[in-house]
Amino acid sequence: MGTNMSHKILIIDDDRDVYDTLAIRLESFGYQMAWAKNGTEGYAQAKAQKPDLIFLDFNMENESGLDVLRTLKKDPSEEIKKIPVVMLTGREEFQKACLDSGAAGYITKPFDIFGLKEILAKYIPA
């Protein structure tokens, strides 16, 4: 699976354990990983690294993932706006709010390996 190494995924989540769990799985598929512990850091990394996909926590301790999503989607650069953002949430009832705010999709915690593979296949070209 080494062909995926050119693809970068950014995870924005204030919980390091969530990053570690996702990173282990995604790195095993051959993706490069980056982590940001808050929205400000995540936005800066998105602008600098231009990842192929962003996983963004819906409910971080000091900020709303929806606010971070809206900031990404309002960026003046088309290159940033077009990055697919998949929201991470523990509650399915937030799906509509995520999609209405510009998320490409969402995945519920705990993560399902098949759900992850489905998202990767949908948003990152082979």
OpenMM code with the backbone's topology and positions (N, CA, C; nanometers):
from openmm import Vec3, app, unit

residues = "MET GLY THR ASN MET SER HIS LYS ILE LEU ILE ILE ASP ASP ASP ARG ASP VAL TYR ASP THR LEU ALA ILE ARG LEU GLU SER PHE GLY TYR GLN MET ALA TRP ALA LYS ASN GLY THR GLU GLY TYR ALA GLN ALA LYS ALA GLN LYS PRO ASP LEU ILE PHE LEU ASP PHE ASN MET GLU ASN GLU SER GLY LEU ASP VAL LEU ARG THR LEU LYS LYS ASP PRO SER GLU GLU ILE LYS LYS ILE PRO VAL VAL MET LEU THR GLY ARG GLU GLU PHE GLN LYS ALA CYS LEU ASP SER GLY ALA ALA GLY TYR ILE THR LYS PRO PHE ASP ILE PHE GLY LEU LYS GLU ILE LEU ALA LYS TYR ILE PRO ALA".split()
positions = [
    Vec3(0.0816, -0.1209, 0.0000),
    Vec3(0.0000, 0.0000, 0.0000),
    Vec3(0.0852, 0.1263, 0.0000),
    Vec3(0.2087, 0.1185, -0.0364),
    Vec3(0.2977, 0.2323, -0.0365),
    Vec3(0.2585, 0.3416, -0.1335),
    Vec3(0.1677, 0.3149, -0.2256),
    Vec3(0.1281, 0.4152, -0.3240),
    Vec3(0.0529, 0.5320, -0.2619),
    Vec3(0.0014, 0.5160, -0.1418),
    Vec3(-0.0747, 0.6226, -0.0775),
    Vec3(0.0139, 0.7245, -0.0069),
    Vec3(0.1444, 0.6989, 0.0023),
    Vec3(0.2321, 0.7856, 0.0812),
    Vec3(0.2352, 0.9300, 0.0331),
    Vec3(0.1957, 0.9534, -0.0891),
    Vec3(0.1926, 1.0920, -0.1355),
    Vec3(0.0654, 1.1634, -0.0892),
    Vec3(-0.0283, 1.0887, -0.0332),
    Vec3(-0.1535, 1.1481, 0.0139),
    Vec3(-0.1424, 1.1838, 0.1618),
    Vec3(-0.1793, 1.3090, 0.1934),
    Vec3(-0.1700, 1.3589, 0.3303),
    Vec3(-0.3090, 1.3727, 0.3901),
    Vec3(-0.3205, 1.3338, 0.5151),
    Vec3(-0.4451, 1.3490, 0.5891),
    Vec3(-0.4146, 1.4278, 0.7160),
    Vec3(-0.4946, 1.5308, 0.7406),
    Vec3(-0.4825, 1.6126, 0.8610),
    Vec3(-0.5979, 1.5788, 0.9540),
    Vec3(-0.5656, 1.5518, 1.0788),
    Vec3(-0.6678, 1.5273, 1.1805),
    Vec3(-0.6643, 1.6438, 1.2783),
    Vec3(-0.7792, 1.7104, 1.2917),
    Vec3(-0.7917, 1.8218, 1.3867),
    Vec3(-0.8813, 1.7729, 1.4999),
    Vec3(-0.8214, 1.7479, 1.6153),
    Vec3(-0.8952, 1.6932, 1.7294),
    Vec3(-0.8161, 1.7241, 1.8557),
    Vec3(-0.8832, 1.7715, 1.9588),
    Vec3(-0.8140, 1.8052, 2.0829),
    Vec3(-0.7786, 1.6821, 2.1663),
    Vec3(-0.8222, 1.5658, 2.1252),
    Vec3(-0.7964, 1.4419, 2.1978),
    Vec3(-0.6861, 1.3633, 2.1263),
    Vec3(-0.5688, 1.3590, 2.1857),
    Vec3(-0.4547, 1.2900, 2.1229),
    Vec3(-0.4847, 1.1416, 2.1004),
    Vec3(-0.5649, 1.0811, 2.1884),
    Vec3(-0.5984, 0.9394, 2.1722),
    Vec3(-0.6758, 0.9143, 2.0429),
    Vec3(-0.7629, 1.0076, 2.0063),
    Vec3(-0.8379, 0.9941, 1.8809),
    Vec3(-0.7404, 0.9982, 1.7636),
    Vec3(-0.6480, 1.0938, 1.7678),
    Vec3(-0.5471, 1.1009, 1.6610),
    Vec3(-0.4679, 0.9707, 1.6538),
    Vec3(-0.4193, 0.9238, 1.7687),
    Vec3(-0.3376, 0.8021, 1.7695),
    Vec3(-0.4138, 0.6835, 1.7106),
    Vec3(-0.5401, 0.6687, 1.7485),
    Vec3(-0.6224, 0.5589, 1.6975),
    Vec3(-0.6381, 0.5674, 1.5462),
    Vec3(-0.6734, 0.6852, 1.4979),
    Vec3(-0.6897, 0.7030, 1.3531),
    Vec3(-0.5566, 0.6904, 1.2796),
    Vec3(-0.4526, 0.7499, 1.3338),
    Vec3(-0.3224, 0.7498, 1.2665),
    Vec3(-0.2688, 0.6087, 1.2487),
    Vec3(-0.2836, 0.5246, 1.3497),
    Vec3(-0.2357, 0.3863, 1.3381),
    Vec3(-0.3045, 0.3172, 1.2210),
    Vec3(-0.4351, 0.3341, 1.2116),
    Vec3(-0.5091, 0.2698, 1.1024),
    Vec3(-0.4722, 0.3298, 0.9673),
    Vec3(-0.4701, 0.4611, 0.9597),
    Vec3(-0.4462, 0.5262, 0.8309),
    Vec3(-0.3016, 0.5099, 0.7843),
    Vec3(-0.2076, 0.5134, 0.8764),
    Vec3(-0.0679, 0.4896, 0.8384),
    Vec3(-0.0493, 0.3468, 0.7886),
    Vec3(-0.1266, 0.2529, 0.8451),
    Vec3(-0.1165, 0.1142, 0.7980),
    Vec3(-0.1672, 0.1011, 0.6544),
    Vec3(-0.2501, 0.1954, 0.6106),
    Vec3(-0.2957, 0.1986, 0.4710),
    Vec3(-0.1971, 0.2751, 0.3831),
    Vec3(-0.0949, 0.3364, 0.4453),
    Vec3(0.0093, 0.4040, 0.3693),
    Vec3(-0.0055, 0.5546, 0.3554),
    Vec3(-0.0912, 0.6182, 0.4360),
    Vec3(-0.1109, 0.7633, 0.4261),
    Vec3(-0.0155, 0.8380, 0.5185),
    Vec3(0.0225, 0.9597, 0.4785),
    Vec3(0.0991, 1.0492, 0.5653),
    Vec3(-0.0002, 1.1190, 0.6570),
    Vec3(0.0354, 1.1311, 0.7832),
    Vec3(-0.0562, 1.1879, 0.8807),
    Vec3(-0.0005, 1.3155, 0.9425),
    Vec3(-0.0913, 1.4058, 0.9771),
    Vec3(-0.0568, 1.5257, 1.0535),
    Vec3(-0.1671, 1.5462, 1.1564),
    Vec3(-0.1305, 1.6062, 1.2704),
    Vec3(-0.2266, 1.6292, 1.3774),
    Vec3(-0.2223, 1.7743, 1.4215),
    Vec3(-0.3394, 1.8295, 1.4443),
    Vec3(-0.3524, 1.9619, 1.5047),
    Vec3(-0.4452, 1.9473, 1.6244),
    Vec3(-0.4063, 2.0076, 1.7362),
    Vec3(-0.4847, 1.9897, 1.8593),
    Vec3(-0.5965, 2.0917, 1.8765),
    Vec3(-0.6051, 2.1883, 1.7834),
    Vec3(-0.7146, 2.2852, 1.7909),
    Vec3(-0.7396, 2.3434, 1.6519),
    Vec3(-0.8455, 2.4200, 1.6410),
    Vec3(-0.8847, 2.4745, 1.5117),
    Vec3(-0.7862, 2.5740, 1.4536),
    Vec3(-0.7278, 2.6580, 1.5373),
    Vec3(-0.6318, 2.7573, 1.4886),
    Vec3(-0.5103, 2.6884, 1.4274),
    Vec3(-0.4578, 2.5911, 1.4999),
    Vec3(-0.3433, 2.5147, 1.4509),
    Vec3(-0.3823, 2.4349, 1.3254),
    Vec3(-0.5024, 2.3787, 1.3268),
    Vec3(-0.5492, 2.3002, 1.2125),
    Vec3(-0.5651, 2.3840, 1.0871),
    Vec3(-0.6199, 2.5030, 1.1032),
    Vec3(-0.6371, 2.5931, 0.9886),
    Vec3(-0.5004, 2.6310, 0.9304),
    Vec3(-0.4055, 2.6622, 1.0183),
    Vec3(-0.2701, 2.6978, 0.9729),
    Vec3(-0.2045, 2.5804, 0.9000),
    Vec3(-0.2210, 2.4602, 0.9538),
    Vec3(-0.1630, 2.3423, 0.8885),
    Vec3(-0.2308, 2.3146, 0.7546),
    Vec3(-0.3611, 2.3332, 0.7486),
    Vec3(-0.4331, 2.3109, 0.6226),
    Vec3(-0.3799, 2.4052, 0.5151),
    Vec3(-0.3581, 2.5310, 0.5515),
    Vec3(-0.3069, 2.6293, 0.4554),
    Vec3(-0.1633, 2.5970, 0.4133),
    Vec3(-0.0819, 2.5511, 0.5067),
    Vec3(0.0588, 2.5239, 0.4772),
    Vec3(0.0793, 2.3909, 0.4039),
    Vec3(0.0059, 2.2878, 0.4464),
    Vec3(0.0298, 2.1532, 0.3935),
    Vec3(-0.0641, 2.1131, 0.2801),
    Vec3(-0.1787, 2.1787, 0.2728),
    Vec3(-0.2804, 2.1454, 0.1725),
    Vec3(-0.3042, 1.9940, 0.1651),
    Vec3(-0.3579, 1.9369, 0.2736),
    Vec3(-0.3800, 1.7922, 0.2764),
    Vec3(-0.4872, 1.7496, 0.1758),
    Vec3(-0.4902, 1.6207, 0.1482),
    Vec3(-0.5902, 1.5657, 0.0565),
    Vec3(-0.7247, 1.5470, 0.1256),
    Vec3(-0.7226, 1.5360, 0.2587),
    Vec3(-0.8435, 1.5119, 0.3365),
    Vec3(-0.8197, 1.5628, 0.4776),
    Vec3(-0.9261, 1.6156, 0.5390),
    Vec3(-0.9200, 1.6588, 0.6787),
    Vec3(-1.0281, 1.5853, 0.7561),
    Vec3(-0.9892, 1.5252, 0.8689),
    Vec3(-1.0846, 1.4747, 0.9662),
    Vec3(-1.0895, 1.5799, 1.0765),
    Vec3(-1.2093, 1.6279, 1.1104),
    Vec3(-1.2263, 1.7384, 1.2051),
    Vec3(-1.3255, 1.7002, 1.3137),
    Vec3(-1.2825, 1.7108, 1.4385),
    Vec3(-1.3696, 1.6793, 1.5519),
    Vec3(-1.4826, 1.7813, 1.5615),
    Vec3(-1.6032, 1.7318, 1.5787),
    Vec3(-1.7206, 1.8181, 1.5892),
    Vec3(-1.7186, 1.8989, 1.7183),
    Vec3(-1.6773, 1.8349, 1.8273),
    Vec3(-1.6911, 1.8967, 1.9590),
    Vec3(-1.5576, 1.8977, 2.0331),
    Vec3(-1.4792, 2.0012, 2.0085),
    Vec3(-1.3529, 2.0156, 2.0809),
    Vec3(-1.3782, 2.0972, 2.2072),
    Vec3(-1.2879, 2.0872, 2.3021),
    Vec3(-1.3095, 2.1470, 2.4336),
    Vec3(-1.3361, 2.2975, 2.4295),
    Vec3(-1.2565, 2.3727, 2.3558),
    Vec3(-1.2698, 2.5185, 2.3596),
    Vec3(-1.3256, 2.5804, 2.2327),
    Vec3(-1.3710, 2.4967, 2.1391),
    Vec3(-1.4251, 2.5522, 2.0154),
    Vec3(-1.5129, 2.4503, 1.9444),
    Vec3(-1.5944, 2.5016, 1.8584),
    Vec3(-1.6836, 2.4173, 1.7800),
    Vec3(-1.6150, 2.3753, 1.6506),
    Vec3(-1.6211, 2.2471, 1.6219),
    Vec3(-1.5691, 2.1992, 1.4947),
    Vec3(-1.6415, 2.2626, 1.3771),
    Vec3(-1.7698, 2.2961, 1.3972),
    Vec3(-1.8455, 2.3615, 1.2894),
    Vec3(-1.7872, 2.4984, 1.2572),
    Vec3(-1.7417, 2.5710, 1.3595),
    Vec3(-1.6794, 2.7018, 1.3342),
    Vec3(-1.5498, 2.6859, 1.2549),
    Vec3(-1.4724, 2.5844, 1.2894),
    Vec3(-1.3479, 2.5577, 1.2166),
    Vec3(-1.3803, 2.5194, 1.0721),
    Vec3(-1.4808, 2.4357, 1.0545),
    Vec3(-1.5242, 2.3956, 0.9202),
    Vec3(-1.5642, 2.5172, 0.8377),
    Vec3(-1.6433, 2.6055, 0.8965),
    Vec3(-1.6875, 2.7261, 0.8240),
    Vec3(-1.5681, 2.8139, 0.7858),
    Vec3(-1.4701, 2.8249, 0.8742),
    Vec3(-1.3494, 2.9027, 0.8437),
    Vec3(-1.2762, 2.8423, 0.7243),
    Vec3(-1.2613, 2.7112, 0.7232),
    Vec3(-1.1951, 2.6443, 0.6107),
    Vec3(-1.2713, 2.6676, 0.4805),
    Vec3(-1.4028, 2.6574, 0.4862),
    Vec3(-1.4843, 2.6683, 0.3650),
    Vec3(-1.4987, 2.8122, 0.3162),
    Vec3(-1.4669, 2.9103, 0.4030),
    Vec3(-1.4727, 3.0519, 0.3624),
    Vec3(-1.3355, 3.1062, 0.3231),
    Vec3(-1.2339, 3.0211, 0.3250),
    Vec3(-1.0992, 3.0663, 0.2902),
    Vec3(-1.0998, 3.1221, 0.1479),
    Vec3(-1.0266, 3.2310, 0.1237),
    Vec3(-1.0238, 3.2893, -0.0110),
    Vec3(-0.9602, 3.1978, -0.1160),
    Vec3(-0.8791, 3.1034, -0.0726),
    Vec3(-0.8122, 3.0130, -0.1671),
    Vec3(-0.9021, 2.8948, -0.2031),
    Vec3(-0.9266, 2.8766, -0.3319),
    Vec3(-1.0043, 2.7612, -0.3782),
    Vec3(-0.9365, 2.6315, -0.3369),
    Vec3(-0.8040, 2.6337, -0.3331),
    Vec3(-0.7274, 2.5143, -0.2974),
    Vec3(-0.7619, 2.4666, -0.1561),
    Vec3(-0.7863, 2.5608, -0.0658),
    Vec3(-0.8240, 2.5262, 0.0717),
    Vec3(-0.9719, 2.4888, 0.0770),
    Vec3(-1.0562, 2.5676, 0.0138),
    Vec3(-1.2010, 2.5419, 0.0157),
    Vec3(-1.2373, 2.4034, -0.0359),
    Vec3(-1.1620, 2.3548, -0.1345),
    Vec3(-1.1990, 2.2279, -0.1981),
    Vec3(-1.1505, 2.1041, -0.1220),
    Vec3(-1.0708, 2.1219, -0.0162),
    Vec3(-1.0257, 2.0055, 0.0616),
    Vec3(-1.1474, 1.9422, 0.1290),
    Vec3(-1.1716, 1.8127, 0.1048),
    Vec3(-1.2849, 1.7482, 0.1719),
    Vec3(-1.2608, 1.7421, 0.3228),
    Vec3(-1.3638, 1.7801, 0.3982),
    Vec3(-1.3568, 1.7756, 0.5441),
    Vec3(-1.4618, 1.6764, 0.5923),
    Vec3(-1.4167, 1.5758, 0.6654),
    Vec3(-1.5058, 1.4753, 0.7220),
    Vec3(-1.5102, 1.4990, 0.8725),
    Vec3(-1.6299, 1.5206, 0.9233),
    Vec3(-1.6469, 1.5498, 1.0651),
    Vec3(-1.6444, 1.4209, 1.1469),
    Vec3(-1.5809, 1.4293, 1.2641),
    Vec3(-1.5763, 1.3195, 1.3600),
    Vec3(-1.6731, 1.3542, 1.4722),
    Vec3(-1.7687, 1.2678, 1.4963),
    Vec3(-1.8651, 1.2963, 1.6017),
    Vec3(-1.9084, 1.1678, 1.6701),
    Vec3(-1.9446, 1.1809, 1.7944),
    Vec3(-1.9963, 1.0677, 1.8689),
    Vec3(-2.1472, 1.0564, 1.8563),
    Vec3(-2.2097, 1.1534, 1.7884),
    Vec3(-2.3565, 1.1564, 1.7829),
    Vec3(-2.4054, 1.1783, 1.6405),
    Vec3(-2.4841, 1.0835, 1.5926),
    Vec3(-2.5328, 1.0890, 1.4552),
    Vec3(-2.6281, 1.2044, 1.4285),
    Vec3(-2.6936, 1.2555, 1.5305),
    Vec3(-2.7915, 1.3626, 1.5070),
    Vec3(-2.7272, 1.4926, 1.4590),
    Vec3(-2.5952, 1.5013, 1.4640),
    Vec3(-2.5268, 1.6215, 1.4153),
    Vec3(-2.4965, 1.6164, 1.2658),
    Vec3(-2.5342, 1.5075, 1.2002),
    Vec3(-2.5033, 1.4892, 1.0585),
    Vec3(-2.5513, 1.6066, 0.9738),
    Vec3(-2.6762, 1.6478, 0.9897),
    Vec3(-2.7322, 1.7550, 0.9064),
    Vec3(-2.6553, 1.8859, 0.9254),
    Vec3(-2.6262, 1.9217, 1.0488),
    Vec3(-2.5511, 2.0452, 1.0753),
    Vec3(-2.4138, 2.0401, 1.0092),
    Vec3(-2.3502, 1.9249, 1.0132),
    Vec3(-2.2180, 1.9092, 0.9500),
    Vec3(-2.2279, 1.9293, 0.7993),
    Vec3(-2.3215, 1.8607, 0.7371),
    Vec3(-2.3357, 1.8687, 0.5916),
    Vec3(-2.3800, 2.0081, 0.5481),
    Vec3(-2.4704, 2.0698, 0.6236),
    Vec3(-2.5173, 2.2054, 0.5908),
    Vec3(-2.4045, 2.3085, 0.5997),
    Vec3(-2.3043, 2.2809, 0.6814),
    Vec3(-2.1926, 2.3744, 0.6988),
    Vec3(-2.0781, 2.3494, 0.6011),
    Vec3(-2.0941, 2.2515, 0.5139),
    Vec3(-1.9932, 2.2288, 0.4104),
    Vec3(-1.9088, 2.1038, 0.4253),
    Vec3(-1.9395, 2.0208, 0.5257),
    Vec3(-1.8633, 1.8964, 0.5410),
    Vec3(-1.8928, 1.8030, 0.4243),
    Vec3(-1.7907, 1.7295, 0.3835),
    Vec3(-1.8081, 1.6307, 0.2770),
    Vec3(-1.8798, 1.5076, 0.3316),
    Vec3(-1.8661, 1.4850, 0.4609),
    Vec3(-1.9282, 1.3697, 0.5236),
    Vec3(-1.8984, 1.3704, 0.6720),
    Vec3(-1.9333, 1.2617, 0.7364),
    Vec3(-1.9061, 1.2503, 0.8793),
    Vec3(-1.8856, 1.1036, 0.9118),
    Vec3(-1.8178, 1.0789, 1.0193),
    Vec3(-1.7998, 0.9426, 1.0683),
    Vec3(-1.8188, 0.9471, 1.2193),
    Vec3(-1.8889, 0.8468, 1.2709),
    Vec3(-1.9170, 0.8456, 1.4140),
    Vec3(-1.8101, 0.7669, 1.4889),
    Vec3(-1.7872, 0.8118, 1.6114),
    Vec3(-1.6960, 0.7424, 1.7019),
    Vec3(-1.7783, 0.6373, 1.7766),
    Vec3(-1.7266, 0.5215, 1.8072),
    Vec3(-1.5950, 0.4704, 1.7693),
    Vec3(-1.5889, 0.4415, 1.6194),
    Vec3(-1.4676, 0.4480, 1.5647),
    Vec3(-1.4500, 0.4367, 1.4207),
    Vec3(-1.4609, 0.2931, 1.3731),
    Vec3(-1.5286, 0.2791, 1.2620),
    Vec3(-1.5456, 0.1505, 1.1960),
    Vec3(-1.4435, 0.1443, 1.0824),
    Vec3(-1.3627, 0.0404, 1.0790),
    Vec3(-1.2571, 0.0289, 0.9785),
    Vec3(-1.3139, 0.0324, 0.8367),
    Vec3(-1.4314, -0.0262, 0.8172),
    Vec3(-1.4921, -0.0256, 0.6839),
    Vec3(-1.5424, 0.1136, 0.6480),
    Vec3(-1.5929, 0.1852, 0.7466),
    Vec3(-1.6357, 0.3231, 0.7234),
    Vec3(-1.5186, 0.4114, 0.6846),
    Vec3(-1.4054, 0.3906, 0.7502),
    Vec3(-1.2845, 0.4667, 0.7163),
    Vec3(-1.2402, 0.4377, 0.5735),
    Vec3(-1.2371, 0.3110, 0.5375),
    Vec3(-1.1950, 0.2729, 0.4020),
    Vec3(-1.2889, 0.3320, 0.2976),
    Vec3(-1.4171, 0.3331, 0.3284),
    Vec3(-1.5173, 0.3899, 0.2370),
    Vec3(-1.4921, 0.5393, 0.2145),
    Vec3(-1.4651, 0.6105, 0.3216),
    Vec3(-1.4378, 0.7545, 0.3120),
    Vec3(-1.3100, 0.7796, 0.2327),
    Vec3(-1.2064, 0.7028, 0.2613),
    Vec3(-1.0806, 0.7196, 0.1889),
    Vec3(-1.1001, 0.6953, 0.0398),
    Vec3(-1.1742, 0.5910, 0.0060),
    Vec3(-1.1980, 0.5593, -0.1355),
    Vec3(-1.2792, 0.6690, -0.2035),
    Vec3(-1.3697, 0.7297, -0.1279),
    Vec3(-1.4570, 0.8326, -0.1861),
    Vec3(-1.3846, 0.9653, -0.2083),
    Vec3(-1.2970, 1.0039, -0.1167),
    Vec3(-1.2401, 1.1386, -0.1208),
    Vec3(-1.0930, 1.1482, -0.1609),
    Vec3(-1.0222, 1.0359, -0.1621),
    Vec3(-0.8816, 1.0404, -0.2030),
    Vec3(-0.8648, 0.9503, -0.3247),
    Vec3(-0.8198, 1.0067, -0.4358),
    Vec3(-0.8040, 0.9252, -0.5565),
    Vec3(-0.7008, 0.8142, -0.5362),
    Vec3(-0.7259, 0.7014, -0.5995),
    Vec3(-0.6352, 0.5853, -0.5857),
    Vec3(-0.5025, 0.6117, -0.6538),
] * unit.nanometer
topology = app.Topology()
chain = topology.addChain("A")
for resn in residues:
    res = topology.addResidue(resn, chain)
    for name in ("N", "CA", "C"):
        topology.addAtom(name, app.Element.getBySymbol(name[0]), res)
